[in-house]
Amino acid sequence: MTLVERIKSNPDPAVLQVWREFIDGLALYDKAYSNKDSVGLCDNLLHTQDFAVDRGRGVQCLWCHSVVYCSRQCQHDDWRVFHREECPNSRLNRIGTYALSL
């Protein structure tokens, strides 16, 4: 009999309760670990928890490289509302910082 089988067949309610809590904890960590390669941030200021998120790779602004989005849709929405104005200055800041590091 395996350890898991012995624990499950134990009639002691305290043992079963500890076992259930252990399994619930494992499920939580498994869920977090399965998302480890996905994007957990979005620079779109209008992004809310209600948005559907593409949990794949993030989308970075190819011009300034200073912002990251959870999806192309968030990138597009932020460009229309805000990032279009900040992007040129963000690019200059990035280039200036890079030049100083040489």
N, CA, C and O atoms as a MOPAC input file, in Angstrom:
PM7 MOZYME 1SCF
protein

 N      0.85500 1    -1.17600 1     0.00000 1
 C      0.00000 1     0.00000 1     0.00000 1
 C      0.90600 1     1.24600 1     0.00000 1
 O      1.85300 1     1.34200 1     0.78000 1
 N      0.59100 1     2.18100 1    -0.88300 1
 C      1.38700 1     3.40900 1    -0.97000 1
 C      1.04700 1     4.34000 1     0.18200 1
 O      0.04500 1     4.15500 1     0.87200 1
 N      1.88500 1     5.33300 1     0.37900 1
 C      1.65200 1     6.31100 1     1.44500 1
 C      0.32500 1     7.04000 1     1.22900 1
 O     -0.43600 1     7.24400 1     2.17500 1
 N      0.05400 1     7.42800 1    -0.00600 1
 C     -1.20300 1     8.13200 1    -0.31000 1
 C     -2.39900 1     7.24600 1     0.01500 1
 O     -3.37600 1     7.71300 1     0.60000 1
 N     -2.32900 1     5.97800 1    -0.35900 1
 C     -3.43000 1     5.05500 1    -0.06900 1
 C     -3.62000 1     4.88000 1     1.43800 1
 O     -4.75000 1     4.82500 1     1.92100 1
 N     -2.51800 1     4.79500 1     2.17400 1
 C     -2.61400 1     4.64900 1     3.63100 1
 C     -3.24400 1     5.88900 1     4.26500 1
 O     -4.06900 1     5.77500 1     5.17200 1
 N     -2.85500 1     7.06700 1     3.78700 1
 C     -3.42500 1     8.30100 1     4.34900 1
 C     -4.90900 1     8.39000 1     4.03700 1
 O     -5.71100 1     8.73300 1     4.90700 1
 N     -5.28100 1     8.08000 1     2.78700 1
 C     -6.69600 1     8.16400 1     2.40200 1
 C     -7.55500 1     7.14900 1     3.14500 1
 O     -8.73200 1     7.40500 1     3.39700 1
 N     -6.99000 1     6.01400 1     3.49500 1
 C     -7.77400 1     4.98300 1     4.18300 1
 C     -7.78700 1     5.17100 1     5.70200 1
 O     -8.46000 1     4.41700 1     6.40500 1
 N     -7.06900 1     6.14300 1     6.21200 1
 C     -7.01300 1     6.39700 1     7.64800 1
 C     -8.35200 1     6.98000 1     8.11100 1
 O     -8.80700 1     7.99000 1     7.57400 1
 N     -8.97700 1     6.35300 1     9.09800 1
 C    -10.28400 1     6.84300 1     9.55300 1
 C    -10.20700 1     8.08600 1    10.44600 1
 O    -11.24000 1     8.67500 1    10.76400 1
 N     -9.01500 1     8.48600 1    10.85000 1
 C     -8.87500 1     9.63200 1    11.75600 1
 C     -9.20800 1    10.92300 1    11.00500 1
 O     -8.50400 1    11.26900 1    10.05600 1
 N    -10.26500 1    11.64700 1    11.40500 1
 C    -10.66400 1    12.87800 1    10.71100 1
 C     -9.56900 1    13.94700 1    10.71300 1
 O     -9.46300 1    14.72200 1     9.76200 1
 N     -8.76300 1    13.99700 1    11.76000 1
 C     -7.68700 1    14.99900 1    11.81700 1
 C     -6.65500 1    14.74300 1    10.72200 1
 O     -6.15800 1    15.68100 1    10.09800 1
 N     -6.33600 1    13.47600 1    10.49400 1
 C     -5.37500 1    13.12600 1     9.44000 1
 C     -5.94900 1    13.49200 1     8.07600 1
 O     -5.25300 1    14.06100 1     7.23400 1
 N     -7.20900 1    13.16700 1     7.86300 1
 C     -7.84200 1    13.48500 1     6.57700 1
 C     -7.91000 1    14.99400 1     6.35200 1
 O     -7.71500 1    15.46100 1     5.22900 1
 N     -8.18400 1    15.75800 1     7.40700 1
 C     -8.24200 1    17.21500 1     7.28000 1
 C     -6.87500 1    17.78000 1     6.90500 1
 O     -6.78300 1    18.63600 1     6.02500 1
 N     -5.81900 1    17.31700 1     7.55700 1
 C     -4.46200 1    17.77600 1     7.23000 1
 C     -4.12600 1    17.39900 1     5.78900 1
 O     -3.52100 1    18.18600 1     5.06100 1
 N     -4.51700 1    16.20200 1     5.38300 1
 C     -4.25700 1    15.74600 1     4.01400 1
 C     -4.96800 1    16.65200 1     3.00200 1
 O     -4.37000 1    17.03800 1     1.99800 1
 N     -6.22400 1    16.99000 1     3.25300 1
 C     -6.97000 1    17.86900 1     2.33700 1
 C     -6.30900 1    19.24600 1     2.24200 1
 O     -6.18200 1    19.80000 1     1.15000 1
 N     -5.89400 1    19.79100 1     3.37400 1
 C     -5.22400 1    21.09600 1     3.36900 1
 C     -3.91000 1    21.03700 1     2.59100 1
 O     -3.56200 1    21.97800 1     1.87700 1
 N     -3.19200 1    19.93700 1     2.73300 1
 C     -1.94600 1    19.75800 1     1.99200 1
 C     -2.21700 1    19.72200 1     0.48600 1
 O     -1.52100 1    20.37800 1    -0.28900 1
 N     -3.21600 1    18.96400 1     0.07800 1
 C     -3.56900 1    18.85900 1    -1.34600 1
 C     -4.02900 1    20.21200 1    -1.88100 1
 O     -3.65300 1    20.58500 1    -2.99200 1
 N     -4.83100 1    20.95400 1    -1.12000 1
 C     -5.27100 1    22.28900 1    -1.54200 1
 C     -4.07200 1    23.22200 1    -1.72400 1
 O     -4.02300 1    23.99700 1    -2.68000 1
 N     -3.11200 1    23.14300 1    -0.80800 1
 C     -1.90000 1    23.95300 1    -0.92800 1
 C     -1.10900 1    23.60000 1    -2.17100 1
 O     -0.60500 1    24.48600 1    -2.86200 1
 N     -0.99500 1    22.31200 1    -2.46100 1
 C     -0.29300 1    21.89000 1    -3.67800 1
 C     -0.98700 1    22.42100 1    -4.92600 1
 O     -0.32700 1    22.84800 1    -5.87300 1
 N     -2.30100 1    22.39500 1    -4.92800 1
 C     -3.04900 1    22.89000 1    -6.09000 1
 C     -2.77700 1    24.37200 1    -6.31400 1
 O     -2.63800 1    24.81100 1    -7.45500 1
 N     -2.70200 1    25.14000 1    -5.23900 1
 C     -2.41800 1    26.57100 1    -5.34800 1
 C     -1.03400 1    26.79900 1    -5.95200 1
 O     -0.88100 1    27.61100 1    -6.86400 1
 N     -0.02900 1    26.08800 1    -5.44800 1
 C      1.32600 1    26.24600 1    -5.97600 1
 C      1.43200 1    25.73300 1    -7.40500 1
 O      2.16900 1    26.29700 1    -8.21400 1
 N      0.70300 1    24.67300 1    -7.72000 1
 C      0.71500 1    24.15600 1    -9.08800 1
 C      0.14800 1    25.18900 1   -10.05400 1
 O      0.67700 1    25.37100 1   -11.15100 1
 N     -0.91700 1    25.86200 1    -9.65500 1
 C     -1.51300 1    26.90100 1   -10.50000 1
 C     -0.53200 1    28.05100 1   -10.70700 1
 O     -0.37600 1    28.53700 1   -11.82700 1
 N      0.12500 1    28.48500 1    -9.64400 1
 C      1.09900 1    29.57800 1    -9.75800 1
 C      2.28000 1    29.15600 1   -10.62300 1
 O      2.74800 1    29.93700 1   -11.45100 1
 N      2.76000 1    27.94300 1   -10.44500 1
 C      3.91200 1    27.46500 1   -11.21200 1
 C      3.57300 1    27.32300 1   -12.69000 1
 O      4.41800 1    27.58700 1   -13.54500 1
 N      2.35600 1    26.91300 1   -13.00000 1
 C      1.98000 1    26.72400 1   -14.40300 1
 C      1.93000 1    28.05000 1   -15.15100 1
 O      1.99200 1    28.05700 1   -16.38100 1
 N      1.81900 1    29.17400 1   -14.43900 1
 C      1.79100 1    30.49500 1   -15.06600 1
 C      3.13700 1    31.20400 1   -15.00700 1
 O      3.20600 1    32.39800 1   -15.29700 1
 N      4.20300 1    30.51100 1   -14.64400 1
 C      5.48200 1    31.17400 1   -14.40100 1
 C      6.06900 1    31.82900 1   -15.64100 1
 O      6.82700 1    32.79000 1   -15.50900 1
 N      5.75500 1    31.35400 1   -16.83600 1
 C      6.29500 1    31.94700 1   -18.05300 1
 C      5.34300 1    32.94300 1   -18.68800 1
 O      5.57800 1    33.40000 1   -19.80700 1
 N      4.29400 1    33.27800 1   -18.00100 1
 C      3.32200 1    34.18500 1   -18.58200 1
 C      3.48000 1    35.58600 1   -18.00800 1
 O      4.12900 1    35.80100 1   -16.98400 1
 N      2.87400 1    36.51100 1   -18.69500 1
 C      2.97200 1    37.90700 1   -18.29700 1
 C      2.02400 1    38.17400 1   -17.14300 1
 O      0.85800 1    37.78100 1   -17.18500 1
 N      2.52000 1    38.83500 1   -16.12400 1
 C      1.68500 1    39.16700 1   -14.98700 1
 C      1.53500 1    40.66200 1   -14.81400 1
 O      1.13000 1    41.12600 1   -13.74800 1
 N      1.85400 1    41.42000 1   -15.84200 1
 C      1.75300 1    42.86500 1   -15.73200 1
 C      1.27100 1    43.43800 1   -17.04700 1
 O      1.30700 1    42.78100 1   -18.08700 1
 N      0.82200 1    44.66600 1   -16.97600 1
 C      0.36100 1    45.35100 1   -18.17500 1
 C      0.47600 1    46.84900 1   -17.92300 1
 O     -0.05000 1    47.35300 1   -16.93100 1
 N      1.16000 1    47.56400 1   -18.81500 1
 C      1.34500 1    49.00600 1   -18.66200 1
 C      0.16800 1    49.82900 1   -19.17800 1
 O      0.21600 1    51.05800 1   -19.14200 1
 N     -0.87600 1    49.17700 1   -19.65200 1
 C     -2.07700 1    49.89600 1   -20.05400 1
 C     -2.79100 1    50.35700 1   -18.78000 1
 O     -3.29400 1    49.53200 1   -18.01700 1
 N     -2.83600 1    51.65700 1   -18.55300 1
 C     -3.43100 1    52.18800 1   -17.32700 1
 C     -4.92300 1    51.90800 1   -17.22400 1
 O     -5.49100 1    51.96400 1   -16.13300 1
 N     -5.56200 1    51.60700 1   -18.34900 1
 C     -6.99200 1    51.31300 1   -18.33100 1
 C     -7.28000 1    49.82100 1   -18.20900 1
 O     -8.44100 1    49.41100 1   -18.16900 1
 N     -6.23000 1    49.01100 1   -18.15200 1
 C     -6.40800 1    47.56600 1   -18.01000 1
 C     -7.00900 1    47.27700 1   -16.63600 1
 O     -6.55400 1    47.81300 1   -15.62500 1
 N     -8.01300 1    46.44300 1   -16.61000 1
 C     -8.61800 1    46.04200 1   -15.34000 1
 C     -8.58600 1    44.53000 1   -15.23900 1
 O     -8.28800 1    43.83600 1   -16.21100 1
 N     -8.88900 1    44.03800 1   -14.07700 1
 C     -8.91700 1    42.59300 1   -13.86000 1
 C    -10.01000 1    41.92400 1   -14.69100 1
 O     -9.98300 1    40.70800 1   -14.87700 1
 N    -10.96700 1    42.70100 1   -15.19100 1
 C    -12.06800 1    42.13500 1   -15.96200 1
 C    -11.67300 1    41.80600 1   -17.39700 1
 O    -12.37600 1    41.05800 1   -18.07700 1
 N    -10.55400 1    42.35900 1   -17.86400 1
 C    -10.12800 1    42.11100 1   -19.23900 1
 C     -9.68000 1    40.66600 1   -19.39100 1
 O     -9.09600 1    40.08700 1   -18.47500 1
 N     -9.95700 1    40.09400 1   -20.54800 1
 C     -9.39500 1    38.78800 1   -20.87800 1
 C     -7.92000 1    38.99200 1   -21.18200 1
 O     -7.56000 1    39.88200 1   -21.95300 1
 N     -7.07400 1    38.18100 1   -20.58800 1
 C     -5.63000 1    38.35200 1   -20.74300 1
 C     -5.06100 1    37.18600 1   -21.52400 1
 O     -5.32200 1    36.02500 1   -21.20900 1
 N     -4.28700 1    37.50400 1   -22.53800 1
 C     -3.53600 1    36.49200 1   -23.26400 1
 C     -2.33800 1    36.14800 1   -22.38900 1
 O     -1.40900 1    36.94700 1   -22.27200 1
 N     -2.34900 1    34.96700 1   -21.77400 1
 C     -1.30400 1    34.61600 1   -20.81600 1
 C     -0.03200 1    34.10500 1   -21.49900 1
 O      0.76600 1    33.39500 1   -20.88600 1
 N      0.14400 1    34.46100 1   -22.73700 1
 C      1.37500 1    34.10100 1   -23.43500 1
 C      2.45200 1    35.11900 1   -23.15600 1
 O      2.48600 1    35.72300 1   -22.08400 1
 N      3.31900 1    35.30700 1   -24.10100 1
 C      4.38400 1    36.29000 1   -23.93000 1
 C      3.82100 1    37.69500 1   -23.99000 1
 O      2.81300 1    37.94800 1   -24.64900 1
 N      4.47900 1    38.59900 1   -23.29900 1
 C      4.06600 1    39.99100 1   -23.30900 1
 C      4.39700 1    40.65100 1   -24.62900 1
 O      5.15300 1    40.11500 1   -25.43900 1
 N      3.82600 1    41.81500 1   -24.83200 1
 C      4.05900 1    42.60200 1   -26.04000 1
 C      4.75000 1    43.88800 1   -25.60200 1
 O      4.20800 1    44.64600 1   -24.79800 1
 N      5.93700 1    44.13000 1   -26.12800 1
 C      6.70500 1    45.31900 1   -25.77700 1
 C      6.62200 1    46.32200 1   -26.91600 1
 O      6.58200 1    45.93600 1   -28.08500 1
 N      6.59500 1    47.60400 1   -26.58200 1
 C      6.61500 1    48.63800 1   -27.61400 1
 C      7.93500 1    48.52400 1   -28.37200 1
 O      9.00600 1    48.59700 1   -27.77100 1
 N      7.86000 1    48.34800 1   -29.66700 1
 C      9.06500 1    48.16200 1   -30.47800 1
 C      9.82900 1    49.45500 1   -30.70600 1
 O     10.98500 1    49.42200 1   -31.12800 1
 N      9.20600 1    50.58900 1   -30.43700 1
 C      9.87400 1    51.87100 1   -30.67300 1
 C     10.66600 1    52.31900 1   -29.44800 1
 O     11.85800 1    52.60900 1   -29.55600 1
 N     10.01900 1    52.37700 1   -28.28900 1
 C     10.70500 1    52.90300 1   -27.09900 1
 C     11.21300 1    51.80700 1   -26.15600 1
 O     12.11800 1    52.05100 1   -25.35900 1
 N     10.64700 1    50.62400 1   -26.24100 1
 C     11.01900 1    49.49200 1   -25.37900 1
 C     10.81300 1    49.78600 1   -23.89400 1
 O     11.44200 1    49.14600 1   -23.05100 1
 N      9.96000 1    50.72300 1   -23.56500 1
 C      9.79500 1    51.09700 1   -22.15600 1
 C      8.49000 1    50.60700 1   -21.54200 1
 O      8.28400 1    50.76500 1   -20.33900 1
 N      7.61800 1    50.02500 1   -22.33000 1
 C      6.34500 1    49.53000 1   -21.80700 1
 C      6.11000 1    48.10400 1   -22.28900 1
 O      6.58900 1    47.69500 1   -23.34700 1
 N      5.35300 1    47.35700 1   -21.47500 1
 C      5.00800 1    45.97300 1   -21.79300 1
 C      3.51000 1    45.81100 1   -21.56900 1
 O      2.94700 1    46.35400 1   -20.61800 1
 N      2.88400 1    45.06500 1   -22.44800 1
 C      1.44100 1    44.84300 1   -22.35300 1
 C      1.15100 1    43.35100 1   -22.28200 1
 O      1.95000 1    42.52200 1   -22.71600 1
 N      0.00500 1    43.03400 1   -21.73100 1
 C     -0.39300 1    41.63400 1   -21.61900 1
 C     -0.88900 1    41.08000 1   -22.95000 1
 O     -0.90200 1    39.86500 1   -23.14800 1
 N     -1.29600 1    41.95800 1   -23.86300 1
 C     -1.83000 1    41.50400 1   -25.14800 1
 C     -1.70100 1    42.61500 1   -26.18500 1
 O     -1.46500 1    43.77400 1   -25.84400 1
 N     -1.85600 1    42.24900 1   -27.43700 1
 C     -1.83300 1    43.24500 1   -28.51200 1
 C     -3.01500 1    44.20800 1   -28.37900 1
 O     -2.90300 1    45.38800 1   -28.71400 1
 N     -4.13100 1    43.70600 1   -27.89600 1
 C     -5.30100 1    44.56800 1   -27.71100 1
 C     -5.00800 1    45.66200 1   -26.68600 1
 O     -5.35900 1    46.82100 1   -26.90600 1
 N     -4.37200 1    45.31100 1   -25.57400 1
 C     -4.02000 1    46.33000 1   -24.57400 1
 C     -2.99700 1    47.30700 1   -25.14300 1
 O     -3.06000 1    48.50200 1   -24.85400 1
 N     -2.06600 1    46.82100 1   -25.93800 1
 C     -1.08700 1    47.71300 1   -26.56000 1
 C     -1.79600 1    48.70700 1   -27.48000 1
 O     -1.51800 1    49.90600 1   -27.44500 1
 N     -2.70000 1    48.20200 1   -28.29100 1
 C     -3.44600 1    49.04800 1   -29.22800 1
 C     -4.27900 1    50.09500 1   -28.47600 1
 O     -4.27800 1    51.27200 1   -28.83500 1
 N     -4.98200 1    49.65500 1   -27.43900 1
 C     -5.82800 1    50.57300 1   -26.67000 1
 C     -4.99300 1    51.65900 1   -25.99100 1
 O     -5.38100 1    52.82700 1   -25.98900 1
 N     -3.85500 1    51.28400 1   -25.41800 1
 C     -3.00400 1    52.26100 1   -24.73900 1
 C     -2.38500 1    53.23100 1   -25.73500 1
 O     -2.18900 1    54.40500 1   -25.41900 1
 N     -2.07300 1    52.74900 1   -26.94200 1
 C     -1.49900 1    53.63200 1   -27.96900 1
 C     -2.48400 1    54.74500 1   -28.30700 1
 O     -2.10000 1    55.91000 1   -28.41200 1
 N     -3.74400 1    54.38800 1   -28.47400 1
 C     -4.75600 1    55.38800 1   -28.83000 1
 C     -4.97400 1    56.40200 1   -27.70900 1
 O     -5.18600 1    57.58300 1   -27.98000 1
 N     -4.92400 1    55.95900 1   -26.46500 1
 C     -5.27900 1    56.81600 1   -25.33900 1
 C     -4.08400 1    57.57000 1   -24.75400 1
 O     -4.22200 1    58.73900 1   -24.39100 1
 N     -2.91100 1    56.93000 1   -24.65400 1
 C     -1.85200 1    57.53600 1   -23.86000 1
 C     -0.44800 1    57.38900 1   -24.44100 1
 O      0.27800 1    58.37600 1   -24.55600 1
 N     -0.06100 1    56.18100 1   -24.80500 1
 C      1.34300 1    55.92200 1   -25.11100 1
 C      1.84000 1    56.66100 1   -26.35400 1
 O      3.03200 1    56.95200 1   -26.45700 1
 N      0.97300 1    56.96000 1   -27.27400 1
 C      1.37400 1    57.70700 1   -28.47800 1
 C      2.08100 1    59.01000 1   -28.09200 1
 O      3.02600 1    59.42500 1   -28.76300 1
 N      1.63000 1    59.64800 1   -27.02600 1
 C      2.21300 1    60.91900 1   -26.57900 1
 C      3.53500 1    60.73300 1   -25.83300 1
 O      4.43700 1    61.56100 1   -25.96000 1
 N      3.65600 1    59.66400 1   -25.06500 1
 C      4.85800 1    59.47700 1   -24.24800 1
 C      5.96700 1    58.71100 1   -24.96200 1
 O      7.12300 1    58.76400 1   -24.54200 1
 N      5.63500 1    58.01000 1   -26.01900 1
 C      6.58800 1    57.12400 1   -26.68100 1
 C      7.85100 1    57.83800 1   -27.18600 1
 O      8.95200 1    57.35600 1   -26.91900 1
 N      7.73900 1    58.96000 1   -27.90100 1
 C      8.96800 1    59.60800 1   -28.40000 1
 C      9.94300 1    59.99000 1   -27.27900 1
 O     11.14700 1    59.77200 1   -27.40900 1
 N      9.43400 1    60.55400 1   -26.18800 1
 C     10.30700 1    60.91100 1   -25.06700 1
 C     10.87500 1    59.68100 1   -24.37200 1
 O     12.02000 1    59.69100 1   -23.92000 1
 N     10.08200 1    58.63400 1   -24.28800 1
 C     10.56800 1    57.39700 1   -23.67700 1
 C     11.70900 1    56.81000 1   -24.49400 1
 O     12.67300 1    56.28000 1   -23.94200 1
 N     11.59100 1    56.91000 1   -25.81700 1
 C     12.66400 1    56.40800 1   -26.68500 1
 C     13.93600 1    57.22700 1   -26.48300 1
 O     15.02600 1    56.66500 1   -26.37300 1
 N     13.80500 1    58.54600 1   -26.43300 1
 C     14.98100 1    59.39700 1   -26.22100 1
 C     15.64300 1    59.09400 1   -24.87800 1
 O     16.87000 1    59.04600 1   -24.78800 1
 N     14.85000 1    58.89200 1   -23.85100 1
 C     15.40100 1    58.54800 1   -22.53500 1
 C     16.14100 1    57.21800 1   -22.57400 1
 O     17.21100 1    57.07600 1   -21.98300 1
 N     15.56300 1    56.24400 1   -23.27600 1
 C     16.20700 1    54.92900 1   -23.36700 1
 C     17.51800 1    55.02900 1   -24.11900 1
 O     18.52100 1    54.46100 1   -23.68600 1
 N     17.53100 1    55.74100 1   -25.24100 1
 C     18.75100 1    55.89500 1   -26.03700 1
 C     19.80400 1    56.65500 1   -25.23400 1
 O     20.97900 1    56.28800 1   -25.24900 1
 N     19.38700 1    57.71400 1   -24.53300 1
 C     20.32600 1    58.48000 1   -23.71600 1
 C     20.92900 1    57.64900 1   -22.60100 1
 O     22.12500 1    57.75200 1   -22.32700 1
 N     20.11900 1    56.83000 1   -21.95700 1
 C     20.61200 1    55.96200 1   -20.89200 1
 C     21.59200 1    54.94000 1   -21.44600 1
 O     22.61500 1    54.64900 1   -20.82800 1
 N     21.27100 1    54.39600 1   -22.61900 1
 C     22.16300 1    53.41800 1   -23.24900 1
 C     23.49800 1    54.06700 1   -23.61300 1
 O     24.55500 1    53.47800 1   -23.38600 1
 N     23.45500 1    55.26900 1   -24.17300 1
 C     24.68400 1    55.96300 1   -24.57900 1
 C     25.56800 1    56.25300 1   -23.36800 1
 O     26.79200 1    56.15100 1   -23.45800 1
 N     24.96500 1    56.61000 1   -22.24700 1
 C     25.73600 1    56.88900 1   -21.03600 1
 C     26.39900 1    55.63700 1   -20.47200 1
 O     27.42600 1    55.72100 1   -19.79800 1
 N     25.81000 1    54.48100 1   -20.74800 1
 C     26.36000 1    53.24100 1   -20.20100 1
 C     27.54200 1    52.72100 1   -21.01100 1
 O     28.22600 1    51.79500 1   -20.57300 1
 N     27.79600 1    53.29900 1   -22.18500 1
 C     28.91400 1    52.83000 1   -23.02400 1
 C     30.24200 1    53.29300 1   -22.51800 1
 O     31.27300 1    52.98100 1   -23.11400 1

